[in-house]
Amino acid sequence: MTWLAIGILVLTAVIGGLAGMSVRDRRQDADLRRALLHDRASAAPGTFDPAILDGLPEPARRFFRFAIAEGAPLWRVAEIEMDGELALGEPGRAKPMRMRARQTLAAPAGFLWEVRARRGLMRLSGSDAFGFGRSWSRFRLFGFLAVARAGGTDDHARSAFGRMIAEALFWTPAALLPGPGTCWEAAGPDTARVTVGHGELTQAVDVTVDAEGRPTDVLFQRWSDANPGRAFRLQPFGGKLADFRDFGGFRLPTSVEAGNFYGTPDYFPFFRARVTGVRFPPDMTD
């Protein structure tokens, strides 16, 4: 057998292995999405009664009255379609890519964010996820060439849980109504802090609202290694919300900008999204 033939066999085996990994990744994405829908979407949701807000700090009451219409079904799971820009890499060097994504959000059980992005001839796809004892971040070039894989650690799960709670605050607000594992407190005249516990994980998130209760900023201390030392630590993460629209009794932001070190000179908004659709259980399928 010639060296050329050996090289071809090795290359074929590598490509086959990468393709098989991609297939397994997509199968796990689909399995998690089905599990989240079945776990969170099956129960009757009840409807929103502002009386449930009694005892909450005033900024929190203002937020919920803006975000949820009286009598609206309290769906705690949603699918959000979005497009926009995603800039992966070091601040100042990362170049934005156009993206389209779908997020299945079912806090506090879990979430799945599936994305496709492009810049020029480059094509990137992958997912971020948390749920049922697992978490991952997996991205591929051209559908099969792995360029980033992380997850399976307590650090990654803690970071992913923080993201989920922050996004649930503005995209599935019914999931953060007061109840077991969820408590609210005042953090300023126009800011409320929600703290959510789930198993061994806990995350606090601050939301600032305007006079009508419209959330304008979200800020929390995220467990993250997105720093020069690549060491996991608590550091500020957050962003801005705008362009609210009505979706099934909820008023939700359709423009979201977010990044590391929000509120500091090092803020880098690597995520800019425009929501193109929101679906709740009656309109969601496996």
C-alpha positions in Angstrom: 0.0 0.0 0.0 1.4 3.4 -1.0 1.8 6.3 1.4 -0.8 8.1 -0.7 -3.3 5.3 -0.2 -2.6 5.3 3.5 -3.1 9.1 3.6 -6.4 8.8 1.9 -7.6 6.1 4.3 -6.6 8.2 7.3 -8.3 11.3 5.9 -11.4 9.3 5.1 -11.5 7.9 8.7 -11.0 11.4 10.2 -13.8 12.9 8.1 -16.0 9.9 8.9 -15.4 10.4 12.6 -16.1 14.1 12.5 -19.3 13.5 10.5 -20.4 10.8 13.0 -19.8 13.3 15.9 -21.9 15.9 14.1 -24.8 13.4 13.7 -24.6 12.4 17.4 -24.5 16.1 18.4 -27.7 16.9 16.4 -29.4 13.8 17.8 -28.6 15.0 21.4 -30.0 18.5 20.5 -33.2 16.9 19.3 -33.5 14.7 22.3 -33.0 17.6 24.7 -35.6 19.7 22.9 -38.2 17.0 23.1 -37.5 16.4 26.8 -37.8 20.1 27.5 -41.1 20.4 25.7 -42.6 17.3 27.4 -41.3 18.3 30.8 -42.5 21.9 30.8 -45.3 22.2 28.3 -47.7 19.5 29.3 -49.2 21.0 32.5 -52.1 23.4 32.2 -50.6 26.9 32.7 -53.3 28.8 34.6 -53.8 32.5 33.9 -52.2 35.7 35.1 -53.9 37.3 38.1 -52.0 40.5 39.3 -52.9 39.5 42.9 -50.1 37.0 42.7 -47.7 40.0 42.8 -48.8 41.1 46.3 -45.8 41.4 48.5 -43.2 41.8 45.6 -41.0 44.9 45.5 -42.6 47.7 43.5 -40.1 47.4 40.5 -40.9 43.7 40.2 -44.7 44.4 40.3 -44.2 47.1 37.6 -42.2 44.6 35.5 -44.8 41.8 35.6 -47.7 44.1 35.0 -46.0 45.4 31.8 -44.8 42.0 30.7 -47.9 39.8 31.2 -51.5 40.8 30.4 -54.2 40.1 32.9 -55.8 36.7 32.1 -52.9 35.6 29.8 -52.0 31.9 30.0 -48.9 31.5 32.1 -46.8 29.5 29.7 -43.4 28.8 31.2 -41.8 27.4 28.0 -41.3 29.1 24.7 -39.5 28.8 21.4 -37.8 32.0 20.2 -36.7 32.5 16.6 -34.1 35.1 16.0 -31.5 36.5 13.6 -28.8 39.1 14.1 -25.0 39.1 14.7 -22.7 36.9 16.7 -19.0 37.8 17.3 -17.0 34.9 18.7 -13.4 35.4 19.9 -11.4 38.0 21.7 -12.8 41.6 22.1 -11.4 43.8 19.4 -10.5 40.9 17.2 -13.7 39.0 16.8 -15.5 39.7 13.6 -19.3 39.6 13.6 -21.1 36.8 11.7 -24.7 36.9 10.5 -26.8 34.4 12.4 -30.1 32.7 12.6 -31.1 30.8 15.7 -33.8 29.0 17.5 -34.0 28.8 21.3 -36.1 26.4 23.3 -36.4 28.0 26.7 -37.9 26.1 29.7 -36.4 27.6 32.8 -35.4 26.3 35.3 -35.4 22.8 33.7 -33.2 23.8 30.8 -32.7 25.4 27.4 -31.4 24.7 23.9 -30.0 27.3 21.6 -29.4 26.1 18.0 -27.5 28.5 15.7 -26.3 28.8 12.1 -23.9 31.7 11.3 -22.0 32.9 8.3 -19.4 35.4 7.1 -18.3 35.3 3.5 -17.7 31.6 2.7 -17.4 30.6 6.3 -20.3 28.6 7.8 -20.6 28.0 11.5 -23.3 25.9 13.3 -23.8 24.5 16.7 -25.7 24.7 20.0 -25.5 25.9 23.6 -27.5 23.8 26.1 -28.4 23.0 29.7 -30.8 20.5 31.1 -31.4 17.2 32.9 -27.8 17.0 34.3 -26.0 18.0 31.2 -24.7 21.1 29.5 -22.6 21.8 26.4 -21.3 24.4 23.9 -20.5 22.8 20.6 -19.7 24.6 17.3 -18.7 23.3 13.9 -17.4 24.7 10.7 -19.2 23.6 7.5 -21.4 21.3 9.5 -18.7 18.8 10.7 -15.4 20.3 11.6 -15.4 20.8 15.3 -13.9 24.2 16.3 -15.2 24.5 19.9 -16.4 21.9 22.3 -17.0 22.5 26.0 -19.3 21.1 28.7 -19.7 18.3 31.1 -18.3 20.2 34.0 -19.8 21.9 37.0 -18.3 25.2 35.9 -19.9 25.0 32.5 -23.3 24.0 33.9 -23.2 27.0 36.4 -22.4 29.4 33.5 -25.1 28.0 31.3 -27.7 28.1 34.2 -26.9 31.9 34.6 -27.6 32.6 31.0 -30.9 30.7 31.1 -32.2 32.5 34.1 -31.3 35.9 32.6 -33.0 35.1 29.3 -36.1 33.6 31.0 -36.5 36.9 32.8 -37.3 38.8 29.6 -38.5 36.0 27.2 -40.5 33.7 29.5 -41.4 36.0 32.4 -44.1 33.6 33.7 -41.3 31.1 34.6 -40.0 33.6 37.2 -43.2 34.5 38.9 -42.8 34.1 42.7 -43.0 30.6 43.9 -40.8 27.7 45.3 -37.2 28.3 44.4 -37.9 31.9 43.1 -37.7 35.0 45.2 -37.6 38.7 44.5 -36.2 41.7 46.3 -35.6 45.4 45.6 -32.2 46.4 44.3 -33.0 50.1 43.7 -35.9 52.4 43.0 -36.2 51.0 39.5 -34.4 47.7 39.8 -35.6 44.3 41.1 -33.5 41.2 41.8 -34.7 37.7 41.2 -32.9 34.8 42.7 -33.6 31.3 41.3 -32.5 28.0 42.8 -32.6 24.7 41.0 -30.9 21.7 42.5 -27.5 22.8 43.6 -27.5 25.9 41.3 -28.5 29.4 42.2 -28.5 32.6 40.1 -29.5 36.2 40.9 -30.4 38.6 38.1 -31.1 42.3 38.3 -33.6 43.9 35.9 -34.1 47.6 35.6 -37.4 48.9 34.4 -38.7 52.3 33.2 -41.8 54.1 34.5 -44.2 51.8 32.7 -42.4 48.6 33.8 -40.6 48.0 30.5 -37.3 46.2 31.2 -34.4 48.2 29.8 -31.3 46.5 31.2 -30.5 43.1 32.7 -27.3 42.6 34.7 -26.0 39.6 36.7 -22.8 38.1 38.0 -22.0 35.2 35.7 -19.7 32.3 36.4 -17.5 32.6 33.3 -14.0 32.0 31.9 -14.4 34.7 29.2 -11.5 36.7 30.5 -7.8 37.1 29.7 -6.8 34.5 32.2 -9.4 31.9 31.0 -10.2 31.2 34.6 -13.8 30.7 35.8 -14.9 33.5 38.1 -17.9 35.7 38.8 -17.9 38.7 36.4 -20.6 41.1 35.1 -22.7 40.0 32.2 -25.8 41.7 30.8 -27.2 43.8 28.1 -30.0 46.1 26.7 -33.6 45.3 25.7 -35.7 47.2 23.3 -38.5 47.0 20.6 -41.2 45.3 22.6 -44.0 43.4 20.9 -47.1 41.4 22.0 -46.9 37.6 21.8 -49.8 35.6 23.2 -50.4 38.0 26.1 -46.7 38.7 26.8 -44.9 41.9 25.9 -41.4 40.7 25.0 -38.2 42.5 23.7 -37.4 41.8 20.1 -34.1 43.6 20.2 -31.4 42.2 22.6 -27.8 43.2 22.9 -25.6 41.4 25.4 -22.0 40.6 26.4 -19.4 40.2 29.0 -18.5 43.0 31.5 -21.7 44.9 30.9 -21.6 48.2 32.7 -17.8 48.5 32.7 -15.3 49.9 30.2 -14.5 46.4 29.1 -18.1 45.7 27.9 -18.1 43.7 24.6 -21.5 43.1 23.1 -20.8 39.9 21.1 -24.5 39.0 20.8 -27.1 41.2 18.9 -30.4 39.5 18.2 -33.7 40.5 16.6 -36.6 38.2 17.5 -38.6 37.2 14.5 -41.1 34.9 16.2 -42.2 33.4 19.6 -44.2 30.3 20.0 -45.8 28.8 23.1 -47.0 25.2 23.7 -50.2 25.3 21.6 -48.1 26.2 18.5 -45.0 24.0 19.3 -44.4 20.5 18.0 -41.8 17.9 18.6 
